[in-house]
Amino acid sequence: MPGDGDRDPQGRVSFYRAGVALFAVAFVGIGIALVALTAIRGGGAVGFVLGVLFVAAGIGRLSLLRRRR
């Protein structure tokens, strides 16, 4: 019967983990791009700080994801 809880919960968990990893890698990429573009354009501190924070958030999330295995 549909909705009787017969699905494999492990499939959902692995899908969730893959999504979290994808977003974490995207955050790292956005952060690197922010830092690079800020440096190329001779920008101020805000671009550097936001870029570093994006990279830190992505790396932190990836490290937490690896730790929970």
For each residue, the residues with C-beta under 8 A, 3 or more apart:
1: 4 6
2:
3:
4: 1
5:
6: 1
7: 11 12
8: 11 12
9: 12 13
10: 13 14
11: 7 8 14 15
12: 7 8 9 15 16
13: 9 10 16 17
14: 10 11 17 18
15: 11 12 18 19
16: 12 13 19 20
17: 13 14 20 21 65
18: 14 15 21 22
19: 15 16 22 23
20: 16 17 23 24 61 65
21: 17 18 24 25 62 65
22: 18 19 25 26
23: 19 20 26 27 61
24: 20 21 27 28 57 58 59 61 62 65
25: 21 22 28 29 58 62
26: 22 23 29 30 58
27: 23 24 30 31 54 55 57 58 61
28: 24 25 31 32 54 55 58 59 62
29: 25 26 32 33 58
30: 26 27 33 34 54
31: 27 28 34 35 50 51 52 53 54 55 56 57 58
32: 28 29 35 36 51 55
33: 29 30 36 37 51
34: 30 31 37 38 47 48 50 51 54
35: 31 32 38 39 47 48 51 52 55
36: 32 33 39 40 51
37: 33 34 40 41 43 47
38: 34 35 41 43 44 47 48 51
39: 35 36 42 43 48
40: 36 37
41: 37 38
42: 39
43: 37 38 39 46 47 48
44: 38 47 48
45: 48 49
46: 43 49 50
47: 34 35 37 38 43 44 50 51
48: 34 35 38 39 43 44 45 51 52
49: 45 46 52 53
50: 31 34 46 47 53 54
51: 31 32 33 34 35 36 38 47 48 54 55
52: 31 35 48 49 55 56
53: 31 49 50 56 57
54: 27 28 30 31 34 50 51 57 58
55: 27 28 31 32 35 51 52 58 59
56: 31 52 53 59 60
57: 24 27 31 53 54 60 61
58: 24 25 26 27 28 29 31 54 55 61 62
59: 24 28 55 56 62 63
60: 56 57 63 64
61: 20 23 24 27 57 58 64 65
62: 21 24 25 28 58 59 65 66
63: 59 60 66 67
64: 60 61 67 68
65: 17 20 21 24 61 62 68
66: 62 63 69
67: 63 64
68: 64 65
69: 66
